[in-house]
Amino acid sequence: MQNHRDQSIEEVDKYHIVATFYDYLMRHVNYQRWFKFVSVILRKHRIKPGRLLEVACGTGTMLTQFAADGWDIVGIDKSAAMLQRARRKLPAEITDKALVVADMRTLKIYGQFDAVICLYDSINYCMNEKELTAALKNMLANLRSGGLLIFDICTIYNCRHNFRDYYEREFYLNLDYTREAFFNPANNRQTNEFWISRDGQDKIIYHEKHVQQMYRITTVEKVLLNEIGGCRIKGIFENYTHRPGSEKSERVHFVIRKE
Ligand SMILES: C[S@@+](CC[C@H](N)C(=O)[O-])C[C@H]1O[C@@H](n2cnc3c(N)ncnc32)[C@H](O)[C@@H]1O
């Protein structure tokens, strides 16, 4: 492997190059099953297909399924490169107004949506409680009264057990990427670094560094109920099931109703 301190390596924004192979990277994720999981929760709470906002929608895999199911969708993401990929998946007539580059921590109000979703530990990109509070507050501000917010967090347990010291090398089209993951238990931060080379050459040309903050369930509950208010926690589930979520779950899904 190339020396990581090589000055010629270009430091790029998060997801700028990863957007190219993000869907390949995520090929183990069953988005159809996830879509069904979210749809069942929405139906259970009598939310019919209406207006849906997906925060941090990435390459739009979930958004595409909601659009096909008759929802009027809006997707926001901080990465223009990820949205560019999403644009390719959605029917042309809905793409321009439906995809917006925005930051969840400073999100404006796009409407009073029936449902707001933020999936695949995107919320873990909030690096402290202040940012977490701002992001969740903004999501709730985009919900109508009685609407549902569904989001998930990656847990400390998951990072400790599966990503404490993780390495993979993969090839996608003309790109060759190495992912190095490291979890720091001192501050509960997970770092994923991507070292990318091109056209079969050994020389690494791009570097992306992603740092995420892990939160305890009690911290998220405190933020929602004490810092923000005006909402009820309707469910805390583990790993795409309706079993109660705990600190020993790998992923915890929150279902929140706006009062
Ligand atoms: C792990 S990906 C998840 C994408 C998509 N939700 C999915 O399920 O495949 C995380 C996404 O969060 C976005 N993101 C990170 N920080 C963000 C922020 N502050 N505001 C909006 N989006 C953000 C990234 O650009 C990326 O698309």
PDBQT file of the ligand as one rigid body, heavy atoms in Angstrom, charges set to zero:
ROOT
HETATM    1  C1  LIG A 301     -24.333   6.099   5.193  1.00  0.00    +0.000 C 
HETATM    2  S1  LIG A 301     -24.953   7.231   3.990  1.00  0.00    +0.000 S 
HETATM    3  C2  LIG A 301     -26.693   6.813   4.008  1.00  0.00    +0.000 C 
HETATM    4  C3  LIG A 301     -27.384   7.207   2.730  1.00  0.00    +0.000 C 
HETATM    5  C4  LIG A 301     -28.818   6.681   2.600  1.00  0.00    +0.000 C 
HETATM    6  N1  LIG A 301     -29.657   7.178   3.678  1.00  0.00    +0.000 N 
HETATM    7  C5  LIG A 301     -28.842   5.175   2.579  1.00  0.00    +0.000 C 
HETATM    8  O1  LIG A 301     -29.585   4.577   3.372  1.00  0.00    +0.000 OA
HETATM    9  O2  LIG A 301     -28.157   4.572   1.745  1.00  0.00    +0.000 OA
HETATM   10  C6  LIG A 301     -24.924   8.756   4.871  1.00  0.00    +0.000 C 
HETATM   11  C7  LIG A 301     -25.421   9.937   4.084  1.00  0.00    +0.000 C 
HETATM   12  O3  LIG A 301     -25.528  11.044   4.967  1.00  0.00    +0.000 OA
HETATM   13  C8  LIG A 301     -25.155  12.211   4.250  1.00  0.00    +0.000 C 
HETATM   14  N2  LIG A 301     -24.811  13.237   5.247  1.00  0.00    +0.000 N 
HETATM   15  C9  LIG A 301     -23.766  13.247   6.097  1.00  0.00    +0.000 A 
HETATM   16  N3  LIG A 301     -23.797  14.347   6.871  1.00  0.00    +0.000 NA
HETATM   17  C10 LIG A 301     -24.898  15.042   6.495  1.00  0.00    +0.000 A 
HETATM   18  C11 LIG A 301     -25.473  16.266   6.925  1.00  0.00    +0.000 A 
HETATM   19  N4  LIG A 301     -24.928  16.985   7.910  1.00  0.00    +0.000 N 
HETATM   20  N5  LIG A 301     -26.617  16.692   6.322  1.00  0.00    +0.000 NA
HETATM   21  C12 LIG A 301     -27.170  15.971   5.317  1.00  0.00    +0.000 A 
HETATM   22  N6  LIG A 301     -26.661  14.806   4.870  1.00  0.00    +0.000 NA
HETATM   23  C13 LIG A 301     -25.535  14.350   5.453  1.00  0.00    +0.000 A 
HETATM   24  C14 LIG A 301     -24.019  11.754   3.384  1.00  0.00    +0.000 C 
HETATM   25  O4  LIG A 301     -23.755  12.654   2.332  1.00  0.00    +0.000 OA
HETATM   26  C15 LIG A 301     -24.527  10.384   2.936  1.00  0.00    +0.000 C 
HETATM   27  O5  LIG A 301     -25.261  10.473   1.749  1.00  0.00    +0.000 OA
ENDROOT
TORSDOF 0
